């Protein structure tokens, strides 16, 4: 078996995608489109994808994969060189059983999940040096079994969980770029996580607390737009307290880029209105806890966290 080390990365790695929702299907399909050996772990969409493949409607060009390596169990997939974890963070407990059949000594684990704490989950169960994080700045929705809408182009920011960039970091980025996925390597994974939280905290949060708002609904309401800006600024200050100084004007940049999305439905809001588990702890709870531990005052983030907990608990079925 080909092992990945600090200085080696297979030219044609065996790739597993664990969590084949909107994000996992889109990025996995882009890699498979370029001839890479990509295996998808699927649940509800398994039969449909085995029958019809994947259909991607994308601002970067539509395409379809009529034949897809779709599996219902990781035990049937075999060891892989790279495992992209794209499960919702609410399902992280399942990783303990899902990942072992996919691993060999050199397997790299790349979490593409939202929020904070996901690399730590993987690092606690496996070797920390195996773990990388990828932060996805992109608008993607799943609109049906095996049907993905890629609405707005964005990139993947890659970082190492342990230490800074190294040989495999650039090799992983080259793999993604060669598959038509814009990608960059970041010096600090923590900083780039907070860059995205400065968007996720306000826009996913206000979309839920408003009962199912789009980004256009939020920005079209003066009070909500002001609250979104204040939450983004608070997240930037929290990041600084944790040692992650974000670029000047980052909060305003998030507001400006959101105007261009139009009436986008944030993924957490979709989970909320459709009655699925919401990533409350990784997107709001853990950032609040880390910010408070660092001595940052985050009253708006704290209030929104509690509001979302109440909103989710109040749904039929809790």
C-alpha positions in Angstrom: 0.0 0.0 0.0 1.2 3.5 -0.8 1.8 5.5 2.4 1.7 9.3 2.6 4.4 10.8 4.6 5.6 14.4 5.1 7.5 14.3 1.8 5.5 11.9 -0.3 2.0 12.0 -1.8 0.8 9.5 -4.4 0.3 10.9 -7.9 -3.1 9.1 -8.1 -4.2 8.5 -4.5 -7.1 6.3 -3.5 -9.7 8.7 -2.1 -12.7 8.2 0.2 -15.4 10.7 0.9 -17.2 10.1 4.2 -20.4 12.2 4.3 -21.7 12.5 0.7 -24.0 15.4 1.1 -23.7 18.7 -0.9 -20.1 19.4 0.0 -18.8 15.8 -0.2 -20.6 15.0 -3.4 -19.5 18.2 -5.1 -15.8 18.0 -4.3 -15.7 14.2 -4.7 -17.4 14.5 -8.1 -14.9 17.1 -9.3 -12.0 14.8 -8.4 -13.7 11.7 -10.0 -14.3 13.8 -13.1 -10.6 14.1 -13.5 -10.1 10.3 -13.3 -9.2 10.0 -9.6 -10.2 6.9 -7.7 -12.9 8.3 -5.5 -15.2 6.2 -3.3 -18.3 7.7 -1.7 -19.9 6.6 1.5 -23.7 7.2 1.1 -26.8 6.4 3.0 -30.1 7.8 1.8 -28.9 8.6 -1.7 -27.1 5.2 -2.3 -29.7 3.5 -4.5 -30.4 6.6 -6.6 -26.7 7.3 -7.1 -26.0 3.7 -8.0 -28.8 3.9 -10.6 -28.3 7.4 -12.0 -24.9 8.7 -10.8 -24.3 12.3 -9.8 -25.6 15.4 -11.5 -23.9 18.7 -10.7 -25.3 22.0 -11.7 -22.4 24.5 -11.2 -21.5 28.1 -11.8 -18.1 26.6 -12.9 -19.7 24.4 -15.5 -22.4 21.7 -15.3 -21.4 18.0 -15.5 -22.7 14.5 -14.7 -21.0 11.3 -13.5 -23.2 8.5 -14.7 -21.1 5.9 -12.9 -20.0 6.5 -9.3 -18.3 4.3 -6.8 -21.0 4.5 -4.1 -20.9 2.3 -1.0 -23.2 1.8 2.0 -20.4 0.7 4.3 -16.7 1.8 4.8 -15.9 -1.9 5.3 -16.6 -2.4 1.6 -14.4 0.5 0.5 -11.0 -0.6 1.7 -8.0 1.4 2.8 -7.5 4.7 1.1 -4.7 7.3 1.0 -6.9 10.3 1.6 -10.2 10.4 3.6 -12.2 13.6 3.2 -14.6 13.8 6.2 -17.7 15.8 5.1 -20.2 14.5 7.6 -22.2 17.0 9.6 -20.5 17.5 12.9 -23.6 16.2 14.7 -22.6 12.8 13.4 -19.0 12.9 14.6 -19.6 10.1 17.1 -20.1 7.7 14.1 -16.5 8.3 13.0 -15.1 6.0 15.6 -16.7 3.1 13.7 -16.6 4.5 10.2 -12.9 5.4 9.8 -10.9 2.3 10.8 -11.6 0.3 7.6 -10.4 3.2 5.5 -7.0 3.6 7.2 -3.5 2.4 6.5 -0.4 3.7 8.1 0.0 6.7 5.9 -3.7 7.7 5.4 -4.3 11.5 5.7 -7.6 12.6 7.2 -9.0 15.9 5.9 -12.0 17.3 7.7 -14.1 19.7 5.5 -16.6 20.2 8.3 -17.9 23.5 9.7 -17.0 25.2 13.0 -14.4 24.5 15.6 -13.1 21.3 17.2 -13.3 18.8 14.4 -9.5 18.4 13.9 -9.3 17.7 17.7 -11.9 15.0 17.4 -9.9 13.2 14.7 -6.6 13.9 16.4 -7.8 12.3 19.7 -8.8 9.1 17.9 -5.9 8.8 15.5 -2.4 10.2 15.2 -2.6 14.0 15.2 0.0 14.3 12.4 -2.5 12.4 10.1 -5.0 15.2 10.4 -5.6 18.2 8.1 -8.4 20.7 7.9 -10.1 22.2 4.9 -12.3 25.3 5.2 -14.7 25.6 2.3 -15.7 29.1 1.3 -18.5 28.2 -1.2 -22.2 28.0 -1.7 -23.4 24.5 -2.4 -26.8 22.8 -1.8 -28.1 19.3 -2.3 -31.4 19.6 -4.1 -32.3 15.9 -4.5 -30.8 12.4 -4.4 -27.5 12.7 -6.2 -28.3 16.3 -7.4 -26.1 19.1 -6.3 -26.3 22.9 -7.0 -23.0 24.8 -6.8 -24.2 28.4 -6.7 -21.1 30.5 -6.0 -17.5 29.8 -6.6 -15.1 29.8 -3.7 -12.0 28.1 -2.6 -10.8 25.5 0.0 -8.3 26.8 2.5 -6.1 23.9 3.7 -4.1 23.7 6.9 -2.2 21.2 9.0 -3.6 20.3 12.5 -0.1 19.9 13.8 2.6 22.4 12.7 2.6 24.5 9.6 2.5 23.7 5.9 4.7 20.9 4.6 5.2 18.8 1.5 1.9 17.0 1.6 0.0 20.2 2.2 1.0 21.6 -1.2 0.5 18.1 -2.8 -3.1 18.0 -1.4 -3.7 21.5 -2.7 -2.4 20.5 -6.1 -4.7 17.5 -6.2 -7.7 19.8 -5.6 -6.6 22.5 -8.0 -6.0 19.9 -10.7 -9.6 18.8 -10.2 -11.0 22.3 -10.8 -11.3 23.2 -7.1 -9.6 26.5 -6.2 -7.4 25.8 -3.2 -4.8 27.5 -1.1 -2.5 26.4 1.8 -2.8 28.4 5.0 -0.1 28.9 7.6 -2.7 28.9 10.4 -5.7 26.5 10.3 -7.1 28.2 13.4 -7.1 31.6 11.7 -8.9 30.4 8.6 -11.5 28.6 10.7 -12.4 31.9 12.3 -12.4 33.6 8.9 -15.3 31.3 8.0 -17.0 31.6 11.4 -17.2 35.3 10.9 -19.7 34.4 8.2 -21.3 31.2 9.6 -22.0 32.6 13.0 -24.1 35.6 11.8 -25.7 34.3 8.6 -26.5 30.7 9.6 -27.5 31.9 13.0 -29.8 34.7 12.0 -31.3 32.6 9.3 -32.3 30.1 12.0 -33.4 32.5 14.7 -35.5 34.3 12.0 -37.4 31.0 11.3 -35.9 30.2 8.0 -34.5 33.4 6.4 -32.2 33.6 3.3 -29.1 35.8 3.2 -31.1 38.3 1.1 -33.8 38.5 3.8 -31.2 39.2 6.4 -29.4 41.9 4.4 -32.7 43.4 3.2 -33.7 44.1 6.8 -31.8 47.1 8.3 -31.9 45.7 11.9 -30.8 42.2 10.9 -28.1 43.5 8.6 -26.7 45.6 11.5 -26.8 42.6 13.8 -25.0 40.4 11.2 -22.3 43.0 10.9 -22.0 43.3 14.7 -21.8 39.5 15.1 -19.1 39.3 12.4 -17.1 42.0 14.1 -17.5 40.2 17.5 -16.2 37.0 15.9 -13.2 38.9 14.5 -12.4 40.2 18.0 -12.8 36.7 19.5 -10.3 35.4 16.9 -7.8 38.1 17.9 -8.1 37.1 21.5 -7.2 33.6 20.6 -4.2 34.8 18.7 -5.7 34.8 15.2 -5.6 38.3 13.8 -7.8 38.4 10.7 -7.3 40.8 7.8 -8.4 44.4 8.3 -12.0 44.9 7.3 -12.8 41.1 7.3 -16.2 41.6 8.8 -17.2 44.1 6.2 -15.8 41.8 3.5 -18.2 39.1 4.7 -21.1 41.4 4.4 -20.1 42.5 0.9 -19.6 39.0 -0.5 -23.0 37.9 0.9 -24.8 40.6 -1.1 -23.5 38.8 -4.2 -25.0 35.5 -3.2 -28.6 36.7 -3.6 -31.3 34.7 -1.7 -28.9 32.0 -0.6 -30.3 29.4 1.9 -27.5 28.7 4.5 -27.0 25.0 5.1 -27.7 25.1 8.8 -31.0 26.9 8.1 -32.0 24.2 5.7 -31.2 21.5 8.3 -33.3 23.5 10.8 -36.4 24.0 8.6 -36.2 20.4 7.4 -36.0 19.0 10.9 -32.5 17.6 10.7 -29.8 17.9 13.4 -28.2 21.3 13.4 -24.5 21.9 14.0 -25.1 24.1 17.0 -22.1 23.2 19.1 -19.4 23.3 16.4 -20.6 26.6 14.8 -21.8 28.5 17.9 -21.2 26.6 21.1 -17.5 25.8 20.8 -16.6 29.3 19.4 -18.3 30.9 22.4 -16.6 28.6 24.8 -13.1 29.2 23.3 -13.7 33.0 23.1 -14.8 33.2 26.8 -11.8 31.1 27.8 -9.5 33.5 26.1 -11.1 36.5 27.9 -13.1 37.9 24.9 -16.4 39.5 25.5 -18.9 38.0 23.1 -22.4 38.9 24.3 -24.0 38.8 20.9 -22.5 35.4 20.1 -23.6 34.1 23.5 -27.2 35.4 23.0 -27.4 33.9 19.5 -26.1 30.5 20.7 -28.9 30.4 23.4 -31.5 31.6 20.8 -30.5 28.8 18.4 -30.6 26.2 21.2 -34.1 27.3 22.0 -35.2 27.3 18.4 -33.9 23.8 17.7 -35.4 22.5 21.0 -38.8 24.0 20.1 -39.1 22.1 16.8 -41.5 19.2 16.7 -39.5 16.3 18.1 -37.0 18.7 19.7 
